[in-house]
């Protein structure tokens, strides 16, 4: 799977640990920053990554910050992005299965390395169920077109 990953300074350490894990799992991963723990603004990294997903350059995006809230708000401003702020196995699965989210947002201050890996694995491996869920996705896309 083609994955883009981005973070702010609070997500940097988790991203450093997640990158090699994703690559050993066979994913083609592109890192769009940030590149240190020096304070930075999450929109500067969330926007380019989310736009790349919306353009179809990547299958999914993973955005990391302290709470996950900022990255998820920014990513969902980009038409074509369905970003989910996920905290556990259930929300990771439902984000993909029911809503067909293409961007995963994680709050790295709130979870450990093993939990992050588990959530990412579930998110990347869960297929969209389609069926009745497709109708709901189309309604969301209509809202985007109205904007």
Secondary structure as GFF3:
##gff-version 3
##sequence-region A 1 147
A	DSSP	beta_strand	2	7	.	.	.	ID=ss1
A	DSSP	alpha_helix	12	24	.	.	.	ID=ss2
A	DSSP	beta_strand	28	31	.	.	.	ID=ss3
A	DSSP	alpha_helix	43	54	.	.	.	ID=ss4
A	DSSP	beta_strand	60	65	.	.	.	ID=ss5
A	DSSP	alpha_helix	69	75	.	.	.	ID=ss6
A	DSSP	beta_strand	83	85	.	.	.	ID=ss7
A	DSSP	alpha_helix	89	97	.	.	.	ID=ss8
A	DSSP	beta_strand	103	107	.	.	.	ID=ss9
A	DSSP	alpha_helix	113	125	.	.	.	ID=ss10
A	DSSP	alpha_helix	132	146	.	.	.	ID=ss11
###
